[in-house]
Amino acid sequence: MKMFLLGAAAGYVLGAKAGRGRYEQIVRTYRKIADHPMVQGAAGVARAKVGETFGRSQR
């Protein structure tokens, strides 16, 4: 537990030093990847597989 808290604290400090600009850059990159058609297709396939595995119907 101590290692987790130490890691979280280090991540917070390093993230704070990186600043808002770096955060915005990471968010833009994430959205660009998440909105890509191939990623959307793979997510749909994964969603369907999970639905089949747990016997839930799709929406």
N, C-alpha and C positions, 0 to 999 in steps of 0.2 A: 504494500500500500504506500509505503514511503517513497518507493521508486516512482510510482505513478504520480504522486503529488509533486515530486521533484521534476519529473518530465513535463507535467502540466505547467508548472511555474516557469521552467526554462522556455517552453513554447510560448507562453504569454509574453515574457520579456523580449524574446527574439521577434515575435510578431509585432509588438508595440514599437520596436526599433525600426522595423521594416516600413511602417507607416501606411497611411491610407492609400497612397498611390499603388503600392505593391498589392494591397488587398484588392483594389479595383481591377488590377491587371489579372490576378488569379480568377476573380469572378467572371471577367470577360472571357477568359480562356475556357473556363468550365462551361459557361453557357454556349459558347461556340461548339464545343465538343458534344454537349448534351443535346443540342438542337440538330446535330448532323443526322441525315436520314438513315444512315447505316446503324448508328447507335440507337435511334428510335426503333428500327426494325428488330434489332437484337433484344431490346428491352421488351418489345411485344412478344417475341418468341419465349423469352424467359418467363414473362408473366403467364403465358399460356401453359408452359410446363409446370409452373408452380400450381396453377389452378387444377391441372390434371392430377398432379401428385396428391393434392389435398382434397380433391373431389368437389371443388367449388366451381360454380358456373361463372362464365365470363359475363361482364356487364354488357 
